Amino acid sequence: MKNTSDILDRWQQFCAHLPPEFNLETTARSCGAFTRARNVKNAETLFRLALGYGACGMSLRETCAWAEAVGLANLSDTCLIKRLCRAAPWLGDMVGALIAEQAKVPAGRWAGHRLRALDATSICQPGADRTTWRLHVGYDLATGQVDHIELTDVHGAENLRRLTYQPGDIVLGDRYYARPRDLRPVIDAGADFIVRTGWNSLRLLHPDGACFDLFAALAAQAEQEGEVRVRVDEGTQGAPPPEPLILRLVIRRKDPEQAEAEQKRLLKDAKKRGKQPDPRSLEAAKYILLLTSLPAAAFPAADVLALYRFRWQIELAFKRMKSIAGLDELPAKKPELARAWIYARLIAVLIAERIAGQVPDSPPLWAQQNRPQAHRAGAL
């Protein structure tokens, strides 16, 4: 049996980092996770069992053997499965409570705005060669903390509407978030966005509604960085029709080495599928295309490009979750058991980062500066 981690060896210190208003016994009973004490004497014991299985790398049988060895509980792995499946929604509520507790840290600001990244990572069940679960994460880039978590199955699409926005928010998203019907709700909430887009992600028009030739605009760009005003065809028919969605398309020509590397990747992927790559994809690979609602007077193209580079902090957060915390080692196929395992591991990740000081008490210095000059160099 694998050794238990500090979570179980230092149980009281670990529990001290749970939200004070989240009473284990009360919340477990109210959501049906704990209804009777047979084999498991209380909600705290159930929580320890969930963490033993979900956060400490033990199998179901190892968790049962450990629980019996330390006098915690005496139950079979079949009984443990039933207990954990019923506890999955409760563990999800606990993740939400931890996120809400972290949100009490004052939001970091950049020139009066709160920078947030939104992305999703895939989790596969044993033996699967494709996504089984999708974890949607919102990330406050100034405080370096997760401020939103949502777990869905493979059908849970990535879209900007998964976050709740406040005036002054700027959300950063990759090309999966460049969906025409998801952009306007962000603006309606008083927030702004910077999303990466591809040559065929959206139907773009000139502000007056005329057809827009993206590749002509790319060829006409003389400088490495530039922008054009475009209108997004939202595909809606209203009465009366909505006001045109006029945005800025910020364009940056990649360095030759970066463009060549992306083209090689496209050629390799096409060869693997037995197809020829679209010539337009190879041409678009030479550029970085960002769509933003930010005003040009306050956020010139160079600043939009610099801000988008901060999005990679959420990629580092995913790397910590998977390579260090083992979030990609899901052992369960049964949906509710898988949810319990994922939530238990997320609880451990959130508390571990708090203990390690990953969540600061105040925004870092860069968030208080007016312009990210130091981050303008380099590629996205």
N, C-alpha and C positions, 0 to 999 in steps of 0.2 A: 504494500500500500504506500502511496506517495506521502511524503511529509506534509502536514498541514502548514499553512502559511501563517504569517503574523496576525492575520485577521482572526483566526481561531485561538491563537496562543495569547493574544492581547485583546481579548474580547471586550472588556469594559472600556478600554481606550478607544476601540473602534466604534462602539455604540455611542460614545460621547459626541461623535461627529454627525449623528443622525439629527434631523430637524427636531427641535425640542417639542414642537406641537404635534409631531407624528407619534402618537402613542401606539406601540406595537400591538398591545392586547386589544384596545378599542377598535383600531382600524382593521385588524385581522378579522374580528368578529363581525364588524359592520358590513364587510364585503364578502363574507362567507368563506374566507380562506381558512379560518379556524372556528369550528363549531363544537367540537368535543375533544376531550383530553385523552382519548384512547391511544396509547403508545407514544403520543407526543403531548407532554404535560401542559405546555403553554405556547403562546405565539412567539416568544423569544426563542424557544427551542426550535420551532418550525423555521424561524429566520436563520438560525445557525445551521440547520440542515440544508437549507437552500443555498447558503453561501459555501458550505462544504462541497456541495455538488457543483454549483455554478461558478464559484470564484476561486476555488482552491485546487482545481485539477483532479478531483477524485471522481471515480465512476460511481454509479448508483450503489453497487455492492460495497465498494470501499467506503462510501459515506455511511452506510448502515453499519459496517464493521467498526469504523472509527467511533460512531455514536454509541455503540454498545461498549466499546473499550473504555471510554471516558465516563460511562454512566449517564449519558445524555438521553438516550432513547433505545428501545429494543423493538425493531421493526424490520420487515423484509423489504427487499428492493421494490417489489410490486406495490406494497403499501406506501413506500416513499414516493413512487411515481404518482399515485393518486393524490397524495398530499401536495406535492409540488405543482401538479396540474391545477388544483384548486387555488393554489397560492399565486399563480401567475399574475392575475389582475392586481392583487395586493402589492406584489413586488413592483409592478408597473406604476402603481400609485406612489410607491416609495421613491422611485426614480423621479417622478414629477415633483414630489416634495423637496427632494435634494436640489433639483433645478431651480425651484422657486426660492429656496434658501440662498442659492448662489446669486440669484437675480437681485437680492437685497444689496449686493455690492454696487455702489454708484456706477452707472454706465460711463465708460470712458468716452471722451469727446475728441474729435479732430475738427478744428475750425468750427466748433458748435454742432458737429454732427456725430452720430453714433455709427461706427462702422461694424457691419455684421456680415458674416459669410454664411451661405447656405449650401449644403452639399449632402450627398447620400453615399453610403458604402454598402456593398453587398456582403451577405453572410450566406454560406452554403451549408446545407445539411450533409451528413456523411454520405459519400458516394455520388453526390450531385455534381454535374459539370456545368451548372448554371446557377444563377441567383435563386435562392429560396426565400430569404428575408432581405428586406431593405431597411437600413437604419438612416433616418433623415435627421440631420443635426444642424442646428443653428449655433453660431459661434461668435461671441463678442470679441472682436479683434483687439480692442484696447485693453480689456481686463484679462484676456487670454482664458476665457471660461466658456463652457457650453451653456447656452441659454435656452435651448430647445432640443428635445429628443422625441422622436416619434418612430415607432416600429411598425412596419407594414409587411405584408407578404410581397411576392414578386410583382403583383399588380398595382402596388402603390407607386404611382408615377412621381417623378421629381418635378415640382412646380413651386413657384414663388409664393403661392397662396398658403403654403404650409406654415408660414410665419405670421405672427400678428405684428403689425407695424405701428410705430409712433411717429409723429412729425419730427423730422430731423434725422431719421434713420437713413442710412445708405446700405443697401444689401448688394453683395457681390455673388454672382453665380456663374457657373460655367455654361457651355453651349446647350446643355440639356434644359436650361431654364429659359431659353429664348423662345418662349411660346407666346403667340400673339394675344391670346385671351387672358394671360396671366400678368401682363405688364401694367395695364391700366389700373387694376385694383391697388397696386403699390402706390401709384401716384394719387389715387383717390384717398388713400390713408394719410397723405401728407408726407410720404417718404419718397426716396429716389432709389434708382438701381443702376448697376453697371453689370451687364451680362455679356459674356462672349457669344458670338454668333458665327455661323458658317455661311457659306454662299447660298445654301438652299434651305436654311432654317426658317426664314420668314419671307413673305412677299413684300418687298420694299418698293415704295413709289417716291416720286418727287413730292415735295410739300403740296403742290397744286393738284396732285392726283395722277400726273402723267407717269408713264412707265419709267422705271429707274434701271439703268444698265450698270450693274455693280462692277463688272470687269472693265468697262470703259472708265469708270471713276478710279479704279485701282491703277490703270495704265496712265491716267492723267496726273496722278499724284507725283509731284516733283521732289518733295522732301521726304525724309524717312517717316515723319509723323504728320498727320493731317486729319481733317474731318469734313464731313458733308452732312447737311440736314436731310433727313428722310422722313417719310410717312409710312407707318406700319399698317398694312391691310389686315384688319382684325377679323375679317370674314363674318361680320355681324350685319344684320339688317334690322334696323330699329325704326320706330316711328315716334318722334323724329329721329334721324340718324345721329349717332354720337359725334361729338367734335372730333376732327381728325387727330390721331395720335402722332404728333410731330416729335421726333427724337434726333439725337446726334449719333452719327456713325463715326466712331473714332478709328482711324486706320494707322497701323504701324507696319512698315516693311521690315521683315525679319533680316537678320544678318545672313549671309549666304550659307554659312555652316548650319544654322538652325533650319533654314528653308530646305536644304538638301536632306537633312536628317528626317524631317517630316515627310518629304516626298518618298524617301526610301521606305519609311514605315507604311505609307499608303500602298506602294507597289508590292511590298511583302504581304500585306493583308489581302490585297486583290489576288495575288498569285495563290495564296492559301485557299481562297474560295473558287479558284479557277476562272476568274473574270479579269477583264481589263479595267484599270482605274479610269474614272471619268477625267478627261483632260482639265475640266474646270476645277476639280478637286486638287489636282496637281498645281494649278496656277494659284488657287486660293491658299495653298499651303505656304506660299511665300509671305503671307500677311497675317497680322493679328487684327481681328475685327471685334470691336466693342460697341455695344449699343447702350446709350445712357440717357437718362432724363435730367441729369444735372445741368444747370445753366452754364453756358460757356463763359460768361463774364466772371464768374467766381471759380470755375473749374476748367481751365484750359486743357487741351488735349493731353499735354504732358502730365498733368496732375491726375487725369482720369486713368491713364496708363499706369502711373505710379501707385494709385490706390488699388487697382486691380491686382497688383503683385502681392498685396497683403493677403489675398485669398488663399495662398499656399499654406498659411498657418493652420487652416482647417485640415489640409492634407497631412500635416505633421501630427495633428491631434488624432486622425484616423490611424496613422502609423503607430502611435503610442498604444492606441486601443488594441490593435491587432498584433504587432510584433512583440510588444512588451506585456500587455495584459491578456493576450491570447483570445481576443474576441472572435477570431476566425477559426477557432478550434471546436466549433459546435459539435457535440457528440450525439445530440438527440434528433430523431426524425418526427416523433409525435408533436404536433403543433403546440399544444399547451405546455408540454414539457420543455420544448425548445424556447418558448417565450420565457418560462421561469428561469432557464439557464442564462439566457441573454440578459434579462433584467438583473439577475443576481450579479452577473459579471459587471454590468454597468454600475450598479451600486458600489461595488468594490473599486472600480476605476474612479468614480467621482469622489469618493471619500479618500482614496489614496492620493489623488492629485491635490485635494485640500490639505491633507497632512503634509505632503511634500512641498507645499507652498506654491503650487502651480497657479492657484487663484489668489492674486494679490489683493491687499486691502485698499489700494488706490490705483488709478490708471497709470501705466508706465509713462515715461517722459514723452515718448514720441507722440502719444495721443494728445498732448497739450500743445504741440507745435502747430503752426499755421500751414506749413507746406512740407511735404515729405521729400525734401531735396535730396537726401542721402540715398533715396530708394529709386531714383529715376534711371540710374544706369543699369544696364543688363537686360536680359530678356525676360519675358513673362513666363 
